[in-house]
Amino acid sequence: MAAPGNPNVTKLFERRLTPADSPLAVAGTTALAVCVAMGIAAIFFHHYGASPVQAYFGLFHEPFGTLHGFGYALVRAAPLALVALGTIVSWRSGFYYLGFEGCFVIGAAAVGWMSLATPRGPHLGPLFLPLAILLSLTVGGLWAGLVAFVRVRLGGNEVLISLMSNYVARFFLQYLVSGPLRAPGSLPETSVLPHDTWLPFLVPGTRGHAGILIAVAAALLVWALLQKLPLGYELIVTGFNPAAARYAGIEVGRRMMLAGFFAGGLGALAGMVEVLGSQHRLMDGISGNMGFVGIIVALLSRLNPLATVPIALVYGGMSVGADAMQRRAAIPSSITFLLESLAILLVLASDIFRFYRLNFTFLTRFKWRVSPGEDSA
């Protein structure tokens, strides 16, 4: 493309006629961004006398080359994928909710209380998990739906309100584990949940549990909602252009509140998966900032529901591998955080190549010229 006013000058980036949204293009740009991040981080390894090859071998071998490490990757991936799905539903509907940390905590607290309060018996087994899923979806939906109600009816800012609601949920959990639900003579935490309420483990000898199956099922349902059902079409149109949605007869306010309910339910479902599948008790700080990391997973997935589980698995695996890389290469934890941050930033920045391509004719216009004095030297 020629620059305005000078047809002989070309631009470094040319706009694509259609966005490059094919799975191969997305996977290629993502892989390239991760490789560039690894190359930049490798520069810092030399200061500590560490081998980049050995470090990166530990990064990928631990989570994806050993059954034990892969189980831990599944444990971290399941709640991240569920939070990412909630982010996709809310953001694509124009409801920019950031309170998934609170939804996570509320869902974990509700299911943890239910597990401790439910009488034991042979009839509990097949009924507990469906009831726990229903409870987490309900409390999380109501928690986020309240923010959506304030946004729609009172004109509040959902970003600020949802961020502040995270602190309310955290303080409520601190009250529970320090007061009515605290185990006698223990730290601020509950007693271990009954074993028959735990999520079943998928592979014996590993920590991988059935939460990943819940995440896969949720991803398929969210994809079907947004791509195949009229309700999903109305949600997307509401987020894309509210004025056009109102003109078409769509009740924008109700659709936004419904999106908030779905998003909060998925965030609380992530808390249920964590407390029943991994921690097996309530404790302060149970979320581990997964409510915010899940938003990053949604952005890395390009708000595509079917990509959330693979991206969450890769991100969770890299988190597990980062610990192994730190041990094997004897590098400080700040280097692993640097690598993760660079990978996220570059992957998000690589989204520009969806809409633009490099114009190599721009580079060929520059020619190196060597003066006679330099040539003789």
Secondary structure, 3 states (H helix, E strand, C coil): CEECCEEEEECCEEECCCCCCCHHHHHHHHHHHHHHHHHHHHHHHHHHCCCHHHHHHHHHHHHHHCHHHHHHHHHHHHHHHHHHHHHHHHHHCCCCCCCHHHHHHHHHHHHHHHHHHCCCCCCCHHHHHHHHHHHHHHHHHHHHHHHHHHHHHCCCCHHHHHHHHHHHHHHHHHHHHHCCCCCCCCCCECCCCCHHHCCCECCCCCCCECHHHHHHHHHHHHHHHHHHCHHHHHHHHHHHCHHHHHHCCCCHHHHHHHHHHHHHHHHHHHHHHHHHHHHCCCECCCCCCHHHHHHHHHHHCCCCHHHHHHHHHHHHHHHHHHHHHHHHHCCCHHHHHHHHHHHHHHHHHHHHHHCEEECHHHHHCCCCCCCHHHHHC
